[in-house]
Amino acid sequence: MVKLIHAIKYFSITFFFAFALLFTAAAQQITLLPKDKQDDVDRYLELVTRYKQANNLQQAIFYLNRVAFTYWENGSLREAVTYFLESVPLNEKVGNYTDIKAIYSNIGLIYTDLERFDLALENFHKSLDARRKLNDKSEIAAGLIDVAYIHGALRQHDKSIPLLEEALGLSRDLGNARLTFNCLSLLSFNYDKTGNIAKAQEMNEMQTQIKQLIARREAEVEYERTLAEKETEVVRGKFERTEQALEMELQKLRARATRDSLGFVVQSKQDSLKQVEQISTQRAQEIELLETVRENQELAQKALEARQRAQQTVIYSGAAGLFLLLLLSMFIYKGYRDKQKANTLLSNQNEKIRKQSGQIKIQNENISKSINYALGIQKALLPMQETLKEYFTDSFIYFKPRDVVSGDYYWFKPIPGENGEFNIKTDKFAISAIDCTGHGVPGAFLSMIGYNLLDEIIDKGVHKPGRILQELNRGIRKALRQDVTDNRDGMDMALCLWDPITKTIEFSGAKNPLVYISNGELIRIRGDKESIGGGAHFDQEFTTHTIPIDSTTWIYMFTDGYIDQFGGNEGRKFTIKNFAELLLYIHELPASEQREILKITFNEWKREEFTQIDDVLVVGCKIEA
């Protein structure tokens, strides 16, 4: 029976391998950036060099920032830091402290994502120094909050409080209710952590008052906006009527001025005209006689010319009409022939397009059927969530692939006792959340290799999480022949082993952490810095952490798809900080509600204007002491 199961598993792997070859052409080496993004970076760096040579530092700064943001958005965080720092001296030369404070703030966020809180604190301090040079109270308050947050993450709450008190004072000076609200919220949290419950309660009460004030102000602003629109319409109507009245009055004044001017001229010349009138009358009589004679001669000449022109017109019109008729006939015939040719060509092209469209449709249907069939195989090989609920009644899996099939996968396996029989109350239970290189078909293919290797490792009797990851690393490197090829594919993962007898959780991670919440406190244990496969050594060792469970505890394992998703008002990443706060907020709810909140929050953050950038996987389990 065991041999039959293994045969089915290896058949599935063989099918996936053939399918991957068919629709991906060949496995390609994973680079730090996609080719189009790397081309963008190369072009930006060339522009940086040109603008530096031309001493146009503003443009050089602009393209350095484009390079840094491209690396950041594609997960190359250390390269992003390098190019952010390269632009700092240029900004200092031009005295651009607005960009300097933003650069150090971005670097602080990157190091926060990397959980290098010491470097994050250093850069947030530099950002705060730049904000103080700008002498902008709102910027200084924001910088103080950033520094205070890192102190809080380091559990240095006594250092966070004075920074937040200073930020609170600035926000009150500015009359910025929302900034005041944020300061009070953080102060309440830090006072609570230092044991000053009275002060924390005071901050909470002030926070409630500010929240009510914000609501009233928003209502007042909306009312004033509506009132202002109505008043604007009234004033606009009055202005238009007044403008029309002024224009009519101006026209009357112009007409009156014209009449007065003419009257003055006529009066001043009237006497002179009387004297000239007599002479003009005599001359007019003489001229009239001469004009009569000349007009008779001109009329005779015009009649002759008219007859000649009429004869020429008849001749020319007939010739032109005949020529135009001939030319028109030629154009009509040529147009008819061209139209016939065009119709024939169009008909042939339409027939060709119709055939190609049918072929493409069939190909797309075949591809879709194959991918959907592959999805069915992947779903069939993934463990059933009902098995997880047998061992952890209150548990959930939030799984959202980016494409049809996924490079993220979850794996769990009960480990029977020495007699080989399963017992829910005494069995150890292994559970893991894994993120393979890439997504879609290549990622799914790699996930199937990892899934089967994990089953084999457990069946061999390897039950220590650190040893399991070590054996998996060896298996991946062998399967992909990474010692003799350029292949660097691998996976990041978090793996836990629950022992109900000793009431302990053993954890080992390859880059990915474990988050657990006990007695209202969230604790994050970082995994080792090396991945499974890829650049890891063949005999790479992984650390095993042991966590005693003495009270009700929630454990969470997850891949990076949730925290790296771009969205929100500013199009930034969700970040590990926001994700940890979300878990702390929902951990007391039932598993089904936690999963629904994670789903809703992810969709609201991503919005319709952002695409999902990676597969998403979150696994949560409640463990009773």
C-alpha positions in Angstrom: 0.0 0.0 0.0 2.9 2.4 0.9 4.6 1.7 -2.4 1.3 2.4 -4.3 1.0 5.8 -2.5 4.6 6.7 -3.4 4.0 5.6 -7.0 1.0 8.0 -7.2 3.1 10.9 -5.7 6.0 10.3 -8.2 3.5 10.1 -11.1 2.1 13.5 -10.0 5.6 15.0 -10.0 6.3 13.5 -13.4 3.1 15.0 -14.8 3.9 18.5 -13.4 7.4 18.3 -14.8 6.0 17.5 -18.3 3.4 20.2 -18.0 6.0 22.8 -16.9 8.2 22.0 -19.9 5.2 22.3 -22.2 4.0 25.7 -21.1 7.1 27.5 -19.8 9.5 26.4 -22.6 12.4 25.9 -20.2 13.3 26.7 -16.6 15.0 30.0 -16.5 17.4 31.3 -13.8 15.8 33.7 -11.4 17.4 37.2 -11.4 17.2 39.9 -8.9 14.9 41.9 -11.2 12.6 41.1 -14.1 14.3 41.9 -17.4 12.0 44.9 -18.1 12.7 46.3 -14.7 16.5 45.7 -15.0 16.4 47.6 -18.4 14.7 50.5 -16.7 17.3 50.6 -14.0 20.2 50.5 -16.5 18.6 53.4 -18.4 18.0 55.4 -15.2 21.7 54.9 -14.2 22.9 56.1 -17.6 20.8 59.3 -17.2 22.2 59.8 -13.7 25.8 59.7 -15.1 24.9 62.2 -17.9 23.1 64.7 -15.5 26.0 64.5 -13.0 28.5 65.4 -15.9 26.2 68.3 -16.9 26.1 69.4 -13.2 22.2 69.0 -13.3 22.0 67.6 -9.8 18.2 67.8 -9.5 17.7 65.5 -12.5 20.4 63.1 -11.2 18.7 63.0 -7.8 15.3 62.3 -9.6 16.6 59.2 -11.5 18.6 57.9 -8.5 15.3 57.8 -6.6 13.6 56.0 -9.6 16.3 53.3 -9.4 15.9 53.0 -5.6 12.1 52.7 -5.8 12.3 50.1 -8.6 14.5 47.9 -6.4 12.2 48.5 -3.4 9.0 47.6 -5.3 10.6 44.4 -6.5 11.9 43.2 -3.1 15.6 44.1 -3.6 15.8 46.0 -0.3 19.5 46.3 0.1 20.0 47.7 -3.4 17.2 50.2 -2.7 19.1 51.4 0.4 22.3 51.7 -1.6 20.8 54.0 -4.2 18.8 56.0 -1.7 22.0 56.7 0.2 23.8 57.7 -3.1 21.4 60.6 -3.6 21.9 62.1 -0.1 25.2 63.9 -0.8 23.6 65.4 -4.0 20.6 66.6 -2.0 22.9 68.1 0.6 24.8 70.1 -2.1 21.5 71.7 -3.3 20.1 72.1 0.2 17.1 69.9 -0.5 16.2 68.8 3.1 12.7 67.9 2.0 14.1 65.0 -0.1 16.7 64.1 2.6 14.1 63.6 5.3 12.0 61.4 2.9 15.0 59.3 1.9 16.1 58.5 5.5 12.4 57.8 6.3 12.2 55.3 3.4 15.4 53.6 4.5 14.0 53.4 8.0 10.9 51.7 6.7 13.1 49.2 4.7 15.2 48.3 7.8 11.9 47.9 9.8 10.7 45.4 7.2 14.1 43.6 7.6 13.7 43.8 11.4 17.0 45.6 11.7 15.5 48.0 14.3 19.0 49.4 15.2 19.5 50.6 11.6 15.9 51.7 11.3 16.3 53.8 14.5 19.5 55.4 13.1 17.9 56.4 9.8 14.6 57.7 11.5 16.8 59.9 13.7 18.5 61.3 10.6 15.1 61.9 9.0 14.1 63.8 12.2 17.2 66.0 12.0 16.3 67.0 8.5 12.7 67.7 9.5 14.0 70.0 12.3 16.1 71.9 9.7 12.9 72.5 7.7 11.3 74.0 10.8 8.0 72.5 9.9 6.0 71.4 13.0 3.9 68.8 11.3 7.0 67.2 9.7 8.9 67.3 13.1 5.9 65.6 14.8 5.8 62.9 12.1 9.5 62.2 12.6 9.2 62.0 16.4 6.4 59.4 15.9 8.6 57.3 13.6 11.5 57.3 16.2 9.1 56.6 19.0 7.6 53.6 17.2 11.0 51.9 16.8 11.8 52.4 20.5 8.4 50.8 21.2 9.3 47.9 18.9 12.5 47.5 20.9 10.4 47.6 24.1 12.2 50.9 25.1 8.9 52.4 26.1 10.5 54.9 28.5 12.3 56.4 25.5 9.2 56.5 23.4 7.1 58.5 25.8 9.1 61.8 25.8 9.2 61.8 22.0 5.5 61.3 21.8 4.8 64.0 24.4 6.9 66.4 22.2 4.9 65.4 19.1 1.7 65.8 21.0 2.6 69.4 21.9 3.4 70.2 18.3 0.2 68.7 17.1 -1.8 70.8 19.6 0.1 73.9 18.5 -0.9 73.1 14.9 -4.5 72.3 15.8 -4.1 69.1 13.9 -6.8 66.8 15.5 -5.8 63.7 13.5 -2.1 64.0 14.4 -3.1 64.6 18.1 -5.3 61.5 18.0 -2.4 59.3 16.7 0.0 60.7 19.4 -2.6 60.0 22.2 -3.1 56.4 20.9 0.6 55.6 20.9 1.1 57.3 24.3 -1.7 55.2 25.8 0.0 52.0 24.5 3.4 53.0 25.9 2.1 54.1 29.3 0.3 50.9 29.5 3.5 48.9 28.8 5.4 50.8 31.5 2.7 50.0 34.0 1.3 53.5 34.3 -2.3 52.5 34.0 -3.7 55.8 35.2 -1.8 57.8 32.6 -2.8 55.3 29.9 -6.5 55.7 30.9 -6.1 59.5 30.7 -4.7 59.3 27.2 -7.6 57.0 26.2 -10.1 59.5 27.5 -8.4 62.4 25.7 -8.3 60.2 22.5 -12.1 59.7 22.8 -12.7 63.5 23.0 -10.4 64.1 20.0 -12.3 61.5 18.0 -15.6 63.2 18.7 -14.0 66.6 17.8 -12.8 65.2 14.5 -16.3 63.9 13.7 -17.8 67.3 14.5 -15.3 69.2 12.4 -15.9 67.0 9.5 -19.6 67.6 9.7 -19.0 71.4 10.0 -16.7 71.4 7.1 -19.2 69.6 5.0 -22.0 72.0 6.0 -19.8 75.1 5.3 -18.8 73.7 1.9 -22.5 73.2 0.9 -23.3 76.7 2.2 -20.4 78.2 0.3 -21.5 76.6 -3.0 -24.9 78.1 -2.6 -23.6 81.6 -1.8 -21.2 81.3 -4.8 -24.1 80.6 -7.1 -26.0 83.7 -5.8 -23.0 86.0 -6.1 -22.3 84.7 -9.6 -25.9 85.5 -10.7 -25.7 89.0 -9.2 -22.4 89.6 -10.8 -23.6 88.6 -14.3 -26.7 90.8 -14.0 -24.6 93.8 -12.9 -22.1 93.2 -15.7 -25.0 93.2 -18.3 -26.3 96.5 -16.9 -22.9 98.1 -17.0 -22.4 97.0 -20.6 -25.7 98.6 -21.7 -24.9 101.8 -19.9 -21.4 101.9 -21.5 -23.0 101.5 -25.0 -25.4 104.4 -24.3 -22.5 106.6 -23.3 -20.5 105.7 -26.4 -23.5 106.5 -28.7 -24.0 109.9 -26.9 -20.3 110.7 -27.2 -20.4 110.0 -31.0 -23.4 112.2 -31.6 -21.9 115.1 -29.6 -18.6 114.8 -31.5 -20.4 114.8 -34.9 -22.5 117.7 -34.0 -19.4 119.7 -33.1 -17.7 119.0 -36.4 -20.8 119.8 -38.5 -21.3 123.1 -36.7 -17.6 124.1 -37.1 -17.6 123.4 -40.9 -21.0 124.6 -41.8 -20.0 128.1 -42.9 -17.2 126.8 -45.1 -19.5 124.4 -46.9 -21.9 127.2 -47.8 -19.1 129.0 -49.7 -18.0 125.9 -51.5 -21.5 124.9 -52.4 -22.0 127.6 -55.0 -18.7 126.7 -56.8 -19.5 123.0 -56.7 -22.9 123.5 -58.3 -21.3 125.2 -61.4 -18.6 122.6 -61.7 -21.1 119.8 -61.4 -23.2 121.0 -64.3 -20.1 121.0 -66.6 -18.9 117.6 -65.4 -22.4 116.1 -65.9 -22.3 116.8 -69.6 -18.9 115.2 -70.1 -19.8 112.2 -68.0 -22.9 111.5 -70.1 -20.8 111.3 -73.3 -18.2 109.1 -71.6 -20.8 106.7 -70.2 -22.4 106.2 -73.6 -19.0 105.2 -75.1 -18.3 102.8 -72.2 -21.7 101.1 -72.5 -21.1 100.4 -76.2 -17.6 99.0 -75.5 -18.9 96.8 -72.6 -21.7 95.4 -74.8 -19.1 94.3 -77.4 -16.9 92.7 -74.8 -19.8 90.9 -73.2 -20.8 89.2 -76.5 -17.2 88.0 -77.0 -16.9 86.7 -73.5 -20.2 84.8 -73.8 -19.0 83.1 -77.0 -15.7 82.1 -75.3 -17.5 80.8 -72.2 -19.7 78.5 -74.3 -16.7 77.1 -76.1 -14.6 76.6 -72.9 -17.4 75.2 -70.9 -18.2 72.6 -73.4 -14.6 71.5 -73.7 -14.1 71.5 -69.9 -17.4 69.6 -69.3 -16.4 66.9 -71.8 -12.9 66.6 -70.1 -14.4 66.4 -66.6 -16.9 63.8 -67.7 -14.1 61.7 -69.1 -11.9 62.2 -66.0 -14.8 61.3 -63.7 -15.5 58.1 -65.6 -11.9 57.1 -65.2 -11.9 57.8 -61.5 -15.2 55.9 -61.1 -13.8 52.9 -62.9 -10.5 52.9 -61.0 -12.4 53.3 -57.7 -14.6 50.4 -58.6 -11.6 48.1 -59.4 -9.7 49.2 -56.2 -12.8 48.5 -54.1 -13.2 45.1 -55.6 -9.5 44.3 -54.8 -9.9 45.7 -51.3 -13.0 43.7 -50.7 -11.3 40.5 -51.9 -8.2 41.2 -49.7 -10.4 42.1 -46.7 -12.4 38.9 -47.2 -9.3 36.8 -47.3 -7.9 38.5 -44.2 -11.1 38.1 -42.3 -11.1 34.4 -43.2 -7.5 34.1 -42.0 -8.3 36.0 -38.8 -11.3 33.8 -38.2 -9.3 30.6 -38.6 -6.4 32.0 -36.4 -9.0 33.2 -33.8 -10.5 29.7 -33.7 -7.0 28.1 -33.3 -6.1 30.6 -30.5 -9.4 29.9 -28.8 -8.8 26.2 -28.9 -5.2 26.6 -27.6 -6.4 28.9 -24.8 -9.1 26.3 -23.9 -6.5 23.5 -23.9 -4.2 25.6 -21.7 -7.0 26.5 -19.3 -8.1 22.9 -19.1 -4.5 21.8 -18.5 -3.9 24.4 -15.8 -7.3 23.6 -14.2 -6.4 19.9 -14.2 -3.0 20.8 -12.6 -5.0 22.8 -10.0 -7.1 19.7 -9.3 -3.9 17.7 -8.8 -2.4 20.3 -6.5 -5.5 20.6 -4.4 -5.7 16.8 -4.2 -2.2 16.5 -2.9 -2.5 19.4 -0.3 -3.6 18.1 3.1 -7.2 18.4 4.0 -8.0 21.3 6.5 -10.3 18.9 8.4 -7.2 17.0 9.5 -5.8 20.2 11.0 -9.1 20.9 12.8 -8.9 17.4 14.4 -5.7 18.4 16.2 -6.4 22.2 16.5 -10.2 22.8 16.7 -9.8 26.5 16.5 -7.6 27.0 13.4 -7.8 28.5 9.9 -5.9 28.7 6.6 -6.2 31.9 4.5 -4.9 30.8 1.0 -5.1 33.2 -2.0 -3.0 32.2 -5.0 -2.0 35.0 -7.5 -2.6 32.7 -10.5 -4.6 29.5 -10.9 -1.9 27.3 -9.4 0.3 28.5 -6.5 3.9 28.6 -5.5 2.9 28.9 -1.8 1.6 25.8 0.0 0.8 24.6 3.4 1.8 21.2 4.8 1.0 19.3 8.0 1.4 15.8 9.2 0.5 14.0 12.4 3.4 11.8 13.8 2.1 8.6 15.4 3.6 7.0 18.5 6.2 4.2 18.6 3.4 1.6 18.0 2.5 3.3 14.7 -1.0 4.1 15.9 -2.5 7.6 15.7 -3.8 9.3 18.9 -4.9 12.9 18.7 -4.2 13.5 22.4 -0.6 12.2 22.3 0.6 12.5 18.7 3.1 15.1 17.8 1.9 17.3 14.9 4.1 19.1 12.3 2.8 22.1 10.4 4.4 24.5 7.9 3.8 27.4 5.6 6.1 27.5 2.6 6.8 30.1 -0.1 8.5 28.7 -3.3 10.5 30.8 -5.7 8.1 32.3 -8.3 4.4 31.6 -8.7 2.1 30.0 -11.2 3.2 26.7 -12.9 7.0 26.9 -12.0 6.2 27.6 -8.3 3.6 24.9 -8.2 6.0 22.4 -9.7 8.6 23.3 -7.0 5.9 23.1 -4.3 5.1 19.4 -5.2 8.8 18.5 -4.9 9.0 20.1 -1.5 5.7 18.5 -0.3 6.8 15.0 -1.2 10.3 15.5 0.3 8.7 16.6 3.6 6.6 13.5 3.8 9.6 11.3 3.1 11.7 13.1 5.8 9.0 12.6 8.5 8.6 8.9 7.4 12.3 8.4 7.9 12.0 9.4 11.6 13.5 12.9 11.4 11.2 14.9 13.7 13.4 17.9 14.9 12.4 21.0 13.0 16.0 22.2 12.4 16.9 18.7 11.1 13.8 18.6 8.9 14.8 21.8 7.2 18.4 20.6 6.8 17.2 17.4 5.1 14.8 19.3 2.9 17.6 21.6 1.8 19.7 18.6 0.8 16.7 17.1 -1.0 15.9 20.2 -3.0 19.6 20.7 -4.0 19.8 17.1 -5.2 16.4 17.2 -7.1 17.4 20.4 -8.9 21.0 19.4 -9.3 22.1 22.7 -8.0 25.7 21.6 -7.4 26.3 21.1 -11.1 23.8 23.7 -12.7 23.1 27.4 -12.4 19.7 26.7 -10.9 19.1 28.8 -7.8 15.4 28.1 -7.1 14.4 27.4 -3.5 11.8 28.2 -0.8 11.3 30.2 2.4 9.4 28.6 5.2 8.3 28.4 8.8 7.9 24.9 10.4 6.5 24.1 13.9 6.2 20.8 15.8 3.6 20.6 18.6 4.2 18.1 21.4 1.0 17.7 23.5 2.9 15.6 26.1 5.6 18.2 26.9 3.3 21.1 26.1 6.0 22.7 23.8 6.3 24.1 20.3 9.5 23.6 18.5 10.1 26.1 15.6 12.6 26.4 12.8 12.5 28.9 10.0 14.2 29.6 6.7 13.9 33.4 6.4 10.3 33.3 7.5 9.4 34.0 11.2 6.9 32.6 13.7 4.5 34.9 15.4 2.7 33.8 18.6 0.5 35.7 21.0 0.1 34.7 24.7 -1.5 36.7 27.5 -2.1 39.7 25.1 1.6 39.9 24.1 2.8 39.4 20.6 6.3 37.8 20.1 8.0 37.3 16.8 10.8 34.7 16.4 12.9 35.2 13.3 14.0 32.3 11.1 17.5 31.8 9.9 18.8 34.0 7.1 19.3 31.2 4.6 16.6 29.8 2.3 16.0 26.2 1.5 17.9 25.4 -1.7 19.1 28.3 -3.9 22.3 29.8 -2.4 22.3 27.7 0.8 25.2 25.2 1.4 24.5 21.5 1.1 25.0 20.9 4.8 23.4 24.2 5.9 22.2 23.9 9.5 19.0 25.5 10.9 18.2 26.6 14.4 15.5 24.9 16.5 13.7 27.2 19.0 11.7 25.6 21.9 8.6 27.5 23.2 6.9 26.2 26.4 3.1 26.6 26.2 1.8 27.5 29.7 -1.3 29.4 28.7 -3.7 29.7 25.7 -1.6 30.7 22.8 -2.2 31.5 19.1 0.6 30.7 16.6 0.8 32.2 13.1 2.9 31.2 10.1 2.8 33.2 6.8 4.5 33.9 3.5 5.5 37.4 2.4 2.6 37.9 -0.1 0.4 39.6 2.5 2.9 42.1 3.9 4.5 43.0 0.5 1.2 43.8 -1.2 1.0 47.4 -2.5 -2.1 49.4 -1.8 -3.7 52.0 0.5 -3.9 55.7 -0.2 -0.2 56.1 -1.0 0.4 52.8 -2.9 2.9 51.5 -0.3 3.5 48.0 1.1 1.2 46.7 3.9 4.4 46.0 6.0 5.2 43.5 8.8 4.4 46.2 11.3 0.8 46.6 10.2 0.4 42.9 9.8 1.5 42.2 13.4 -0.8 44.9 14.7 -3.7 43.3 12.8 -2.9 39.9 14.3 -2.8 41.4 17.8 -6.2 43.0 17.2 -8.0 39.9 16.0 -6.3 37.1 18.0 -9.1 36.8 20.6 -11.8 36.2 17.9 -12.8 32.7 16.6 -10.7 31.3 13.8 -13.4 31.7 11.1 -13.8 35.4 12.0 -10.0 36.0 12.0 -9.8 34.5 8.5 -12.6 36.7 7.2 -11.0 39.9 8.7 -7.7 39.0 7.0 -9.5 38.5 3.7 -11.5 41.8 3.9 -8.4 43.8 5.1 -6.3 42.4 2.2 -8.9 43.3 -0.4 -9.6 46.8 1.0 -5.9 47.5 1.1 -5.2 46.2 -2.5 -8.3 48.0 -4.0 -9.2 47.6 -7.6 -6.4 49.8 -8.9 -3.6 47.5 -7.6 -2.9 44.0 -8.8 -2.0 41.1 -6.5 1.8 40.8 -6.7 2.3 37.4 -5.1 0.6 34.3 -3.6 -0.8 34.9 -0.1 -0.8 32.3 2.7 -1.6 32.7 6.4 -2.0 29.7 8.8 -3.2 30.3 12.4 -3.8 27.7 15.2 -5.0 28.1 18.8 -3.1 25.9 21.3 -4.6 25.3 24.8 -2.1 24.8 27.6 
